[in-house]
Amino acid sequence: MPPLPPVTKAIMLICTAVFCLQFILPLDRWLALWPLSTGLFAPWQMLTYGLLHGGMFHLFFNMLGLWMFGSELERLWGPKRYIHFLIAGVLAAAVAQLAVTAMTGSMAPTVGASGGLFALLLAFGMLFPDRIIMPLFPPIPMKARTFVIVFGAIELVLGYIDRSGVAHFAHLGGMVGGYLMIRYWRKQPPFGSNRR
């Protein structure tokens, strides 16, 4: 197994350290993404919420996904482009979640790196569409492209029917942010045309 590239490793360590600090400090109050209507929102929360996690399983699965998809993308793109991509995914997820909480009147904060992770998932599916991966749930081998489509469809359906508090539309927002970032890099519409 190749060593973890530096940015992926740093993010995994930071998220784990912040998770431990959450047990002794009220980090949610300052760093979670609070809905605009609560009066607790601050601009930096659109990034910092991605460092917090709601429990051990939440942290584990996000770090597993970061390792599975982020490591290879960081090696492909290099640290700078990889960081830009992650930021785009986290910001797009935050915008989507703020819009959803404004429409639904939710007052609950959002935490987790899932928006950035779903952006990485989408990029992996776009760049390595025929790569066979084995998800944990369900444990059925499938092409990366199929995996992305299935998980995107599941998130869309759950966004409408699930009332557990999971930010499904934030996950979709992360995918949209990742998609737009790749199109921006390729100078494809709406950011230009690759025709000469």
KEDREN-219521 format. One record per residue (C-alpha): residue in one letter; x, y, z; residue number from 1. Coordinates in nm, 2 decimals. Each point is the difference from the previous one (the first is absolute). Example, Ala and Ser with C-alpha at 12.3 -4.5 7.8 and 13.67 -1.06 7.14 Angstrom:
! KEDREN-219521
@residuo: a&x: 1.23&y: -0.45&z: 0.78&num: 1
@residuo: s&x: 0.14&y: 0.34&z: -0.07&num: 2
This chain:
! KEDREN-219521
@residuo: m&x: 0.00&y: 0.00&z: 0.00&num: 1
@residuo: p&x: 0.16&y: 0.33&z: -0.10&num: 2
@residuo: p&x: 0.05&y: 0.26&z: 0.28&num: 3
@residuo: l&x: -0.27&y: 0.26&z: 0.05&num: 4
@residuo: p&x: 0.07&y: 0.32&z: -0.20&num: 5
@residuo: p&x: 0.07&y: 0.31&z: 0.23&num: 6
@residuo: v&x: -0.33&y: 0.19&z: -0.03&num: 7
@residuo: t&x: -0.22&y: -0.30&z: 0.04&num: 8
@residuo: k&x: 0.21&y: -0.11&z: 0.30&num: 9
@residuo: a&x: -0.02&y: 0.35&z: 0.15&num: 10
@residuo: i&x: -0.38&y: 0.02&z: -0.04&num: 11
@residuo: m&x: -0.05&y: -0.34&z: 0.16&num: 12
@residuo: l&x: 0.22&y: 0.09&z: 0.30&num: 13
@residuo: i&x: -0.16&y: 0.34&z: 0.04&num: 14
@residuo: c&x: -0.35&y: -0.14&z: -0.01&num: 15
@residuo: t&x: 0.09&y: -0.27&z: 0.25&num: 16
@residuo: a&x: 0.16&y: 0.26&z: 0.24&num: 17
@residuo: v&x: -0.30&y: 0.23&z: -0.03&num: 18
@residuo: f&x: -0.23&y: -0.29&z: 0.07&num: 19
@residuo: c&x: 0.19&y: -0.07&z: 0.32&num: 20
@residuo: l&x: -0.01&y: 0.37&z: 0.10&num: 21
@residuo: q&x: -0.38&y: 0.00&z: -0.05&num: 22
@residuo: f&x: -0.03&y: -0.21&z: 0.32&num: 23
@residuo: i&x: 0.16&y: 0.28&z: 0.21&num: 24
@residuo: l&x: -0.08&y: 0.32&z: -0.19&num: 25
@residuo: p&x: -0.33&y: 0.14&z: -0.14&num: 26
@residuo: l&x: 0.14&y: 0.01&z: -0.35&num: 27
@residuo: d&x: -0.34&y: -0.04&z: -0.16&num: 28
@residuo: r&x: -0.10&y: 0.34&z: 0.12&num: 29
@residuo: w&x: 0.28&y: 0.17&z: -0.20&num: 30
@residuo: l&x: 0.09&y: -0.24&z: -0.28&num: 31
@residuo: a&x: -0.32&y: -0.18&z: -0.10&num: 32
@residuo: l&x: -0.21&y: 0.13&z: -0.29&num: 33
@residuo: w&x: -0.29&y: 0.17&z: 0.17&num: 34
@residuo: p&x: -0.31&y: 0.10&z: -0.21&num: 35
@residuo: l&x: -0.02&y: 0.37&z: -0.08&num: 36
@residuo: s&x: -0.32&y: 0.05&z: 0.21&num: 37
@residuo: t&x: 0.16&y: -0.11&z: 0.32&num: 38
@residuo: g&x: 0.22&y: 0.30&z: 0.04&num: 39
@residuo: l&x: 0.29&y: -0.23&z: 0.06&num: 40
@residuo: f&x: 0.13&y: -0.01&z: -0.36&num: 41
@residuo: a&x: 0.35&y: 0.13&z: -0.07&num: 42
@residuo: p&x: 0.17&y: 0.00&z: -0.35&num: 43
@residuo: w&x: 0.29&y: -0.22&z: 0.11&num: 44
@residuo: q&x: -0.25&y: -0.28&z: 0.09&num: 45
@residuo: m&x: -0.04&y: -0.07&z: -0.38&num: 46
@residuo: l&x: 0.34&y: -0.17&z: 0.02&num: 47
@residuo: t&x: 0.05&y: -0.09&z: 0.37&num: 48
@residuo: y&x: -0.31&y: -0.22&z: 0.02&num: 49
@residuo: g&x: 0.18&y: -0.25&z: -0.22&num: 50
@residuo: l&x: 0.25&y: -0.06&z: 0.28&num: 51
@residuo: l&x: -0.26&y: -0.10&z: 0.26&num: 52
@residuo: h&x: -0.18&y: -0.33&z: 0.02&num: 53
@residuo: g&x: -0.31&y: -0.13&z: 0.18&num: 54
@residuo: g&x: 0.13&y: -0.33&z: 0.12&num: 55
@residuo: m&x: 0.26&y: -0.27&z: -0.04&num: 56
@residuo: f&x: -0.17&y: -0.17&z: -0.29&num: 57
@residuo: h&x: -0.05&y: 0.34&z: -0.18&num: 58
@residuo: l&x: 0.37&y: 0.07&z: 0.04&num: 59
@residuo: f&x: 0.10&y: -0.36&z: -0.10&num: 60
@residuo: f&x: -0.20&y: -0.01&z: -0.32&num: 61
@residuo: n&x: 0.11&y: 0.35&z: -0.11&num: 62
@residuo: m&x: 0.36&y: -0.08&z: 0.06&num: 63
@residuo: l&x: -0.03&y: -0.33&z: -0.17&num: 64
@residuo: g&x: -0.15&y: 0.17&z: -0.31&num: 65
@residuo: l&x: 0.27&y: 0.27&z: 0.01&num: 66
@residuo: w&x: 0.27&y: -0.27&z: 0.00&num: 67
@residuo: m&x: -0.17&y: -0.21&z: -0.27&num: 68
@residuo: f&x: -0.07&y: 0.28&z: -0.25&num: 69
@residuo: g&x: 0.20&y: 0.30&z: 0.12&num: 70
@residuo: s&x: 0.34&y: -0.16&z: 0.01&num: 71
@residuo: e&x: -0.01&y: -0.09&z: -0.37&num: 72
@residuo: l&x: -0.14&y: 0.33&z: -0.11&num: 73
@residuo: e&x: 0.27&y: 0.19&z: 0.20&num: 74
@residuo: r&x: 0.27&y: -0.21&z: -0.16&num: 75
@residuo: l&x: -0.15&y: 0.08&z: -0.34&num: 76
@residuo: w&x: -0.06&y: 0.37&z: 0.05&num: 77
@residuo: g&x: 0.26&y: 0.10&z: 0.25&num: 78
@residuo: p&x: -0.06&y: 0.17&z: 0.33&num: 79
@residuo: k&x: -0.10&y: 0.35&z: -0.12&num: 80
@residuo: r&x: -0.26&y: -0.11&z: -0.25&num: 81
@residuo: y&x: -0.13&y: -0.27&z: 0.25&num: 82
@residuo: i&x: -0.05&y: 0.26&z: 0.27&num: 83
@residuo: h&x: -0.18&y: 0.23&z: -0.24&num: 84
@residuo: f&x: -0.23&y: -0.28&z: -0.10&num: 85
@residuo: l&x: -0.08&y: -0.10&z: 0.36&num: 86
@residuo: i&x: -0.08&y: 0.36&z: 0.09&num: 87
@residuo: a&x: -0.23&y: 0.03&z: -0.29&num: 88
@residuo: g&x: -0.19&y: -0.31&z: 0.11&num: 89
@residuo: v&x: -0.02&y: 0.11&z: 0.36&num: 90
@residuo: l&x: -0.12&y: 0.35&z: -0.09&num: 91
@residuo: a&x: -0.26&y: -0.13&z: -0.25&num: 92
@residuo: a&x: -0.13&y: -0.24&z: 0.26&num: 93
@residuo: a&x: -0.03&y: 0.29&z: 0.25&num: 94
@residuo: v&x: -0.19&y: 0.22&z: -0.25&num: 95
@residuo: a&x: -0.24&y: -0.29&z: -0.07&num: 96
@residuo: q&x: -0.05&y: -0.07&z: 0.37&num: 97
@residuo: l&x: -0.06&y: 0.37&z: 0.09&num: 98
@residuo: a&x: -0.26&y: 0.01&z: -0.28&num: 99
@residuo: v&x: -0.17&y: -0.31&z: 0.13&num: 100
@residuo: t&x: -0.01&y: 0.11&z: 0.36&num: 101
@residuo: a&x: -0.14&y: 0.34&z: -0.11&num: 102
@residuo: m&x: -0.28&y: -0.17&z: -0.19&num: 103
@residuo: t&x: -0.08&y: -0.25&z: 0.26&num: 104
@residuo: g&x: 0.04&y: 0.22&z: 0.31&num: 105
@residuo: s&x: 0.25&y: -0.24&z: 0.15&num: 106
@residuo: m&x: 0.20&y: 0.14&z: 0.29&num: 107
@residuo: a&x: 0.25&y: -0.30&z: 0.02&num: 108
@residuo: p&x: 0.37&y: 0.05&z: -0.07&num: 109
@residuo: t&x: 0.18&y: -0.20&z: -0.26&num: 110
@residuo: v&x: 0.33&y: -0.18&z: 0.05&num: 111
@residuo: g&x: 0.22&y: -0.24&z: -0.20&num: 112
@residuo: a&x: 0.24&y: -0.03&z: -0.30&num: 113
@residuo: s&x: -0.27&y: -0.18&z: -0.20&num: 114
@residuo: g&x: -0.05&y: 0.29&z: -0.25&num: 115
@residuo: g&x: 0.37&y: -0.01&z: -0.09&num: 116
@residuo: l&x: -0.01&y: -0.38&z: -0.01&num: 117
@residuo: f&x: -0.29&y: -0.01&z: -0.24&num: 118
@residuo: a&x: 0.19&y: 0.24&z: -0.22&num: 119
@residuo: l&x: 0.30&y: -0.24&z: 0.00&num: 120
@residuo: l&x: -0.24&y: -0.29&z: -0.07&num: 121
@residuo: l&x: -0.14&y: 0.18&z: -0.31&num: 122
@residuo: a&x: 0.35&y: 0.09&z: -0.12&num: 123
@residuo: f&x: 0.12&y: -0.36&z: 0.04&num: 124
@residuo: g&x: -0.30&y: -0.12&z: -0.20&num: 125
@residuo: m&x: 0.07&y: 0.25&z: -0.28&num: 126
@residuo: l&x: 0.37&y: -0.06&z: -0.02&num: 127
@residuo: f&x: 0.01&y: -0.38&z: 0.06&num: 128
@residuo: p&x: -0.35&y: -0.10&z: -0.12&num: 129
@residuo: d&x: 0.08&y: -0.37&z: -0.07&num: 130
@residuo: r&x: 0.20&y: -0.06&z: 0.32&num: 131
@residuo: i&x: -0.16&y: -0.28&z: 0.20&num: 132
@residuo: i&x: -0.06&y: 0.09&z: 0.36&num: 133
@residuo: m&x: -0.15&y: -0.20&z: 0.29&num: 134
@residuo: p&x: -0.22&y: 0.21&z: 0.22&num: 135
@residuo: l&x: -0.07&y: -0.11&z: 0.36&num: 136
@residuo: f&x: -0.38&y: 0.04&z: -0.05&num: 137
@residuo: p&x: -0.09&y: -0.19&z: -0.21&num: 138
@residuo: p&x: 0.31&y: -0.22&z: -0.04&num: 139
@residuo: i&x: -0.05&y: -0.03&z: -0.37&num: 140
@residuo: p&x: 0.28&y: 0.08&z: -0.24&num: 141
@residuo: m&x: -0.09&y: 0.27&z: -0.25&num: 142
@residuo: k&x: 0.15&y: 0.25&z: -0.23&num: 143
@residuo: a&x: 0.08&y: 0.34&z: 0.15&num: 144
@residuo: r&x: -0.24&y: 0.17&z: -0.24&num: 145
@residuo: t&x: -0.28&y: -0.23&z: 0.11&num: 146
@residuo: f&x: 0.09&y: 0.05&z: 0.37&num: 147
@residuo: v&x: -0.03&y: 0.38&z: -0.04&num: 148
@residuo: i&x: -0.33&y: -0.02&z: -0.18&num: 149
@residuo: v&x: -0.14&y: -0.24&z: 0.26&num: 150
@residuo: f&x: 0.11&y: 0.21&z: 0.30&num: 151
@residuo: g&x: -0.11&y: 0.32&z: -0.16&num: 152
@residuo: a&x: -0.35&y: -0.14&z: -0.07&num: 153
@residuo: i&x: -0.02&y: -0.14&z: 0.36&num: 154
@residuo: e&x: 0.09&y: 0.34&z: 0.14&num: 155
@residuo: l&x: -0.26&y: 0.17&z: -0.21&num: 156
@residuo: v&x: -0.27&y: -0.24&z: 0.11&num: 157
@residuo: l&x: 0.11&y: 0.02&z: 0.37&num: 158
@residuo: g&x: 0.00&y: 0.37&z: -0.02&num: 159
@residuo: y&x: -0.37&y: 0.00&z: -0.05&num: 160
@residuo: i&x: -0.10&y: -0.29&z: 0.23&num: 161
@residuo: d&x: 0.26&y: -0.03&z: 0.28&num: 162
@residuo: r&x: -0.07&y: 0.21&z: 0.31&num: 163
@residuo: s&x: 0.30&y: -0.12&z: 0.20&num: 164
@residuo: g&x: 0.19&y: 0.33&z: -0.02&num: 165
@residuo: v&x: 0.26&y: -0.13&z: -0.26&num: 166
@residuo: a&x: 0.08&y: 0.29&z: -0.24&num: 167
@residuo: h&x: -0.07&y: -0.19&z: -0.32&num: 168
@residuo: f&x: -0.03&y: 0.32&z: -0.21&num: 169
@residuo: a&x: 0.33&y: 0.12&z: 0.13&num: 170
@residuo: h&x: 0.15&y: -0.33&z: -0.14&num: 171
@residuo: l&x: -0.16&y: 0.08&z: -0.34&num: 172
@residuo: g&x: 0.13&y: 0.35&z: 0.03&num: 173
@residuo: g&x: 0.35&y: -0.13&z: 0.04&num: 174
@residuo: m&x: -0.04&y: -0.21&z: -0.31&num: 175
@residuo: v&x: -0.12&y: 0.30&z: -0.20&num: 176
@residuo: g&x: 0.29&y: 0.21&z: 0.13&num: 177
@residuo: g&x: 0.24&y: -0.27&z: -0.10&num: 178
@residuo: y&x: -0.16&y: -0.03&z: -0.35&num: 179
@residuo: l&x: 0.02&y: 0.37&z: -0.06&num: 180
@residuo: m&x: 0.36&y: 0.02&z: 0.12&num: 181
@residuo: i&x: 0.10&y: -0.27&z: -0.25&num: 182
@residuo: r&x: -0.19&y: 0.18&z: -0.28&num: 183
@residuo: y&x: 0.18&y: 0.33&z: 0.10&num: 184
@residuo: w&x: 0.34&y: -0.17&z: -0.03&num: 185
@residuo: r&x: -0.10&y: -0.14&z: -0.34&num: 186
@residuo: k&x: -0.13&y: 0.34&z: -0.11&num: 187
@residuo: q&x: -0.34&y: -0.16&z: -0.08&num: 188
@residuo: p&x: -0.33&y: 0.18&z: 0.02&num: 189
@residuo: p&x: -0.11&y: 0.20&z: 0.19&num: 190
@residuo: f&x: 0.37&y: 0.10&z: 0.05&num: 191
@residuo: g&x: 0.10&y: 0.03&z: -0.36&num: 192
@residuo: s&x: 0.02&y: -0.24&z: -0.30&num: 193
@residuo: n&x: 0.27&y: -0.25&z: -0.08&num: 194
@residuo: r&x: -0.06&y: 0.06&z: -0.37&num: 195
@residuo: r&x: 0.27&y: 0.18&z: -0.19&num: 196
